Amino acid sequence: MNYLFIIDPPEKLNFKKDTSIFLMKTFLKNKMEVFYTTQKNISLKSNGSITVNVNRINSINENLIASDKESKSLSFFKKIFIRLDPPFDEDYLNLTYLLNHRRARDEKIINSAEGIRNFNEKLSILQFREIIPKTIVSNDANEIKRFIKKNIKVILKPIHGMAGNGIFLVLADDPNLNVIVETMTNNQSKIIMAQEYLPAIRRGDKRILLLNGNPLPYGLMRKPNKNEVRANLAKGGQASLAKLSKSDYNIIETIKPFLVKNELSFVGIDVIGDYLTEINVTSPTGLVEIANLSNIDISKIVFDELS
């Protein structure tokens, strides 16, 4: 019962609120053998086998207490968790290719390399147009500005961003509209997403965590500060526990077959009002906050679903 976590360097993790740390603690608490590695410690051989330089985790407090590095075959692990933060860059892409070449097919990768590679966190919502806000994805400045003129108030997002970075709220009469669009599209060479502004953001952006397509009992409502449209906790959003609404369950049931089919076992969706705005598949967060705010044993639910 060996579990491997592919993570960013441990010194970059926030041990008080990092979801990867929560997951590793959960498996340790249940007497599993837990190992970690980083992206640069994985090797594919010509015979198709993959070896990984790993550290066995002995305990976790304010840092990882681990054994010396050792080499293991990927097939040694029952499950492998890919827990690397975006952006989904060339190194991340190559990791998914490498993991596709594994010879042993018994191990389970969460989330699947194919799923992470094929479904961008912003773009994947476009498969569900009946439950998303009005949206355009383009690098054409004129198309984007026509969309803004039609919808009056619009959110502009980079495709590979995280934690609210690079997001703009623009109005049709914004005197800086041209320069904002030019900058975000890098003079029409870079694709961005534009979505109609949803007034329900004032009540918050709900993060719902799905394990094998099944939601945790509560979502995490993230309410933006008074002069902000970004609800991300990294941008000062205020967290509270949120019950799931009928609309939330409709969204979940709509996307569940897609998640199951593509082996996206641990996903965080973002919902504003009645609309799905993102499907986070690379390294979804929010477990620690939900666990701290609820009186439910979230750790047990996670272990039962993902072990």
C-alpha positions as CSV (number, residue, x, y, z in Angstrom):
1,M,0.0,0.0,0.0
2,N,2.5,2.5,-1.2
3,Y,1.4,6.0,-2.4
4,L,3.5,8.5,-4.3
5,F,3.0,12.3,-4.5
6,I,4.6,14.2,-7.3
7,I,4.8,17.7,-5.7
8,D,6.5,21.0,-6.1
9,P,9.7,21.3,-3.9
10,P,8.5,21.0,-0.3
11,E,10.0,24.3,0.7
12,K,7.5,26.0,-1.6
13,L,4.5,24.4,0.2
14,N,2.4,26.1,2.9
15,F,2.2,23.4,5.5
16,K,-0.8,24.9,7.3
17,K,-3.1,25.1,4.3
18,D,-1.7,23.0,1.4
19,T,-4.1,20.3,0.1
20,S,-1.2,18.1,-0.9
21,I,0.0,18.1,2.7
22,F,-3.5,17.3,3.9
23,L,-3.6,14.3,1.5
24,M,-0.3,13.0,2.6
25,K,-1.2,13.3,6.3
26,T,-4.5,11.5,5.6
27,F,-2.7,8.5,4.1
28,L,0.0,8.5,6.9
29,K,-2.8,8.5,9.5
30,N,-4.3,5.4,7.9
31,K,-1.0,3.6,8.1
32,M,-0.1,3.7,4.5
33,E,3.5,4.1,3.2
34,V,3.7,7.6,1.7
35,F,6.5,8.8,-0.6
36,Y,7.1,12.1,-2.4
37,T,9.2,13.1,-5.4
38,T,9.5,16.2,-7.6
39,Q,9.2,16.6,-11.4
40,K,12.9,16.3,-12.0
41,N,13.3,12.9,-10.4
42,I,11.4,10.7,-12.9
43,S,13.2,8.7,-15.6
44,L,11.8,6.7,-18.6
45,K,14.0,3.8,-19.8
46,S,14.0,2.4,-23.4
47,N,12.4,-0.8,-22.1
48,G,9.3,1.2,-21.2
49,S,9.9,1.1,-17.4
50,I,9.8,4.3,-15.3
51,T,12.0,4.8,-12.2
52,V,11.5,7.4,-9.6
53,N,13.9,8.8,-7.0
54,V,11.7,9.2,-4.0
55,N,11.8,10.0,-0.3
56,R,9.7,8.0,2.2
57,I,7.8,10.3,4.5
58,N,8.1,9.4,8.2
59,S,6.0,12.3,9.6
60,I,4.8,15.8,8.8
61,N,4.7,18.7,11.2
62,E,6.1,22.1,10.1
63,N,8.1,20.3,7.4
64,L,8.5,16.8,5.9
65,I,10.5,14.4,7.9
66,A,11.6,11.9,5.3
67,S,14.2,9.1,4.7
68,D,17.1,9.4,2.3
69,K,16.3,9.3,-1.4
70,E,15.9,5.8,-3.0
71,S,15.0,4.6,-6.4
72,K,11.7,2.8,-7.1
73,S,9.8,1.6,-10.1
74,L,6.6,3.4,-10.7
75,S,4.8,0.1,-10.5
76,F,5.9,-0.1,-6.8
77,F,3.1,2.4,-6.0
78,K,-0.6,1.6,-5.7
79,K,-1.5,5.2,-6.6
80,I,0.3,8.2,-7.8
81,F,-0.9,11.7,-7.1
82,I,0.1,14.5,-9.5
83,R,0.1,17.6,-7.3
84,L,2.0,20.2,-9.2
85,D,0.8,23.7,-9.3
86,P,0.0,25.5,-12.6
87,P,1.0,26.9,-15.0
88,F,0.7,23.9,-17.3
89,D,4.0,24.6,-19.0
90,E,6.4,22.6,-21.2
91,D,7.8,20.7,-18.3
92,Y,4.3,19.8,-17.0
93,L,3.3,18.7,-20.5
94,N,6.4,16.5,-20.9
95,L,5.6,14.9,-17.5
96,T,2.2,13.8,-18.8
97,Y,3.8,12.3,-21.9
98,L,6.3,10.5,-19.8
99,L,3.7,9.0,-17.5
100,N,1.7,7.8,-20.6
101,H,4.6,5.4,-21.4
102,R,4.4,3.5,-18.2
103,R,4.6,-0.3,-18.8
104,A,2.6,-1.4,-15.8
105,R,-1.0,-0.4,-16.1
106,D,-2.2,-1.4,-12.6
107,E,-1.2,1.8,-10.8
108,K,-3.7,4.5,-10.7
109,I,-2.6,8.1,-11.4
110,I,-4.7,10.9,-9.9
111,N,-5.5,12.8,-12.0
112,S,-4.7,10.9,-15.1
113,A,-1.9,12.3,-17.2
114,E,-4.2,12.3,-20.3
115,G,-6.9,14.1,-18.4
116,I,-4.5,16.8,-17.1
117,R,-3.0,17.2,-20.6
118,N,-6.2,17.2,-22.6
119,F,-8.5,19.4,-20.5
120,N,-7.4,22.9,-19.8
121,E,-8.9,24.2,-16.5
122,K,-10.4,27.2,-18.3
123,L,-11.3,25.8,-21.7
124,S,-12.8,22.5,-20.6
125,I,-16.0,24.2,-19.4
126,L,-16.8,25.0,-23.0
127,Q,-18.1,21.5,-23.4
128,F,-21.0,22.4,-21.1
129,R,-22.3,25.5,-22.7
130,E,-25.8,25.2,-21.0
131,I,-24.3,25.7,-17.6
132,I,-21.5,28.3,-18.2
133,P,-21.7,32.1,-18.6
134,K,-21.4,33.8,-22.0
135,T,-17.8,33.2,-23.0
136,I,-15.3,33.8,-25.8
137,V,-11.8,32.5,-26.2
138,S,-9.6,34.3,-28.7
139,N,-6.5,36.3,-29.4
140,D,-8.3,38.5,-31.9
141,A,-8.5,42.0,-30.3
142,N,-11.5,43.0,-32.4
143,E,-13.5,39.9,-31.5
144,I,-12.7,40.4,-27.8
145,K,-13.7,44.0,-27.9
146,R,-17.0,43.2,-29.8
147,F,-17.8,40.7,-27.0
148,I,-17.1,43.3,-24.4
149,K,-19.2,45.9,-26.2
150,K,-22.1,43.5,-26.3
151,N,-21.9,42.3,-22.7
152,I,-20.9,45.7,-21.2
153,K,-19.0,44.3,-18.2
154,V,-16.6,41.4,-18.7
155,I,-13.9,39.4,-16.9
156,L,-10.7,38.7,-18.9
157,K,-8.6,35.7,-17.9
158,P,-5.3,34.2,-19.0
159,I,-5.7,30.6,-20.0
160,H,-3.0,29.2,-17.8
161,G,-3.3,31.4,-14.7
162,M,-4.0,30.4,-11.1
163,A,-4.9,32.1,-7.8
164,G,-6.6,35.0,-9.5
165,N,-3.4,36.2,-11.2
166,G,-3.8,38.3,-14.3
167,I,-7.6,38.7,-14.1
168,F,-9.2,42.0,-15.2
169,L,-12.7,43.4,-14.9
170,V,-13.3,45.6,-18.0
171,L,-16.2,47.8,-19.1
172,A,-17.2,48.6,-22.6
173,D,-16.3,52.3,-22.1
174,D,-13.0,51.7,-20.2
175,P,-10.4,54.2,-21.6
176,N,-7.7,51.6,-21.0
177,L,-9.6,48.8,-22.9
178,N,-7.3,48.7,-25.9
179,V,-4.1,48.5,-23.9
180,I,-5.5,45.9,-21.6
181,V,-6.5,43.7,-24.5
182,E,-3.2,44.3,-26.3
183,T,-1.2,43.4,-23.1
184,M,-3.2,40.3,-22.2
185,T,-3.1,38.9,-25.8
186,N,0.5,40.0,-26.2
187,N,-0.5,42.0,-29.3
188,Q,-2.9,39.3,-30.5
189,S,-0.4,36.4,-30.2
190,K,-1.8,34.9,-27.0
191,I,-5.3,33.4,-26.5
192,I,-7.3,34.6,-23.5
193,M,-10.8,34.0,-22.1
194,A,-13.5,36.6,-21.8
195,Q,-16.6,35.9,-19.7
196,E,-19.6,38.0,-18.9
197,Y,-19.4,39.5,-15.5
198,L,-21.7,37.6,-13.0
199,P,-23.1,39.9,-10.3
200,A,-23.5,36.8,-8.1
201,I,-19.7,37.1,-7.4
202,R,-20.6,39.6,-4.7
203,R,-22.0,36.7,-2.8
204,G,-18.9,34.6,-3.6
205,D,-17.3,32.1,-5.8
206,K,-18.0,28.5,-4.6
207,R,-15.3,25.9,-4.8
208,I,-16.8,22.4,-4.8
209,L,-14.4,19.4,-4.5
210,L,-15.3,16.3,-6.4
211,L,-13.9,12.8,-5.6
212,N,-14.6,10.3,-8.3
213,G,-17.3,12.7,-9.4
214,N,-18.9,12.9,-6.0
215,P,-19.0,16.2,-4.0
216,L,-17.9,16.7,-0.5
217,P,-20.9,17.5,1.8
218,Y,-20.0,21.2,1.7
219,G,-18.4,23.7,-0.7
220,L,-16.1,26.5,0.2
221,M,-17.6,29.9,-0.5
222,R,-14.9,32.5,-1.2
223,K,-16.2,36.1,-1.0
224,P,-14.2,38.9,-2.5
225,N,-13.3,42.0,-0.6
226,K,-15.3,45.2,-1.1
227,N,-13.2,46.6,-3.9
228,E,-12.3,43.3,-5.5
229,V,-13.9,41.0,-8.1
230,R,-11.4,38.2,-7.4
231,A,-12.6,35.9,-4.7
232,N,-9.4,33.8,-4.5
233,L,-8.2,33.3,-1.0
234,A,-4.7,34.2,-2.3
235,K,-6.2,37.6,-3.1
236,G,-7.8,38.2,0.2
237,G,-11.1,36.4,-0.3
238,Q,-13.0,35.5,2.8
239,A,-13.8,31.8,3.3
240,S,-17.0,30.3,4.7
241,L,-18.7,26.9,4.5
242,A,-21.4,26.6,1.9
243,K,-24.2,24.1,1.4
244,L,-24.7,22.8,-2.0
245,S,-27.7,24.1,-3.9
246,K,-30.0,22.4,-6.4
247,S,-28.2,24.2,-9.1
248,D,-24.8,23.0,-7.8
249,Y,-26.0,19.4,-7.9
250,N,-27.3,19.9,-11.5
251,I,-23.8,21.1,-12.5
252,I,-22.2,18.2,-10.8
253,E,-24.5,15.6,-12.5
254,T,-23.9,17.3,-15.8
255,I,-20.1,17.0,-15.7
256,K,-19.7,13.8,-13.7
257,P,-19.8,11.4,-16.7
258,F,-17.0,13.5,-18.3
259,L,-14.9,13.4,-15.2
260,V,-15.3,9.6,-14.7
261,K,-14.6,8.9,-18.4
262,N,-11.4,10.9,-18.3
263,E,-10.2,9.6,-15.0
264,L,-10.3,13.0,-13.3
265,S,-10.7,11.6,-9.8
266,F,-9.9,14.7,-7.8
267,V,-11.3,17.9,-9.2
268,G,-12.2,21.4,-7.9
269,I,-15.0,23.2,-9.8
270,D,-15.7,26.9,-9.4
271,V,-19.3,28.0,-9.4
272,I,-20.6,31.6,-9.4
273,G,-24.4,31.8,-8.9
274,D,-25.8,29.1,-11.2
275,Y,-22.8,29.0,-13.5
276,L,-19.8,26.8,-13.8
277,T,-16.7,28.9,-14.4
278,E,-13.7,26.5,-14.1
279,I,-12.8,22.9,-13.8
280,N,-9.5,22.6,-11.8
281,V,-7.7,19.4,-12.6
282,T,-4.0,20.1,-12.0
283,S,-3.8,20.7,-8.2
284,P,-7.2,21.6,-6.8
285,T,-7.2,23.2,-3.3
286,G,-9.6,23.9,-0.5
287,L,-9.6,20.6,1.5
288,V,-7.9,22.2,4.5
289,E,-10.4,25.1,4.7
290,I,-13.4,22.8,4.4
291,A,-12.0,20.4,7.0
292,N,-11.3,23.3,9.4
293,L,-14.8,24.9,8.9
294,S,-16.9,21.8,9.1
295,N,-17.6,19.2,11.8
296,I,-17.3,16.4,9.3
297,D,-14.3,14.0,9.1
298,I,-13.2,15.2,5.7
299,S,-10.0,13.1,6.0
300,K,-12.1,9.9,6.2
301,I,-14.1,10.8,3.1
302,V,-11.0,11.5,1.2
303,F,-9.3,8.3,2.2
304,D,-12.4,6.2,1.4
305,E,-12.8,7.7,-2.0
306,L,-9.1,7.9,-3.1
307,S,-7.3,5.1,-1.4
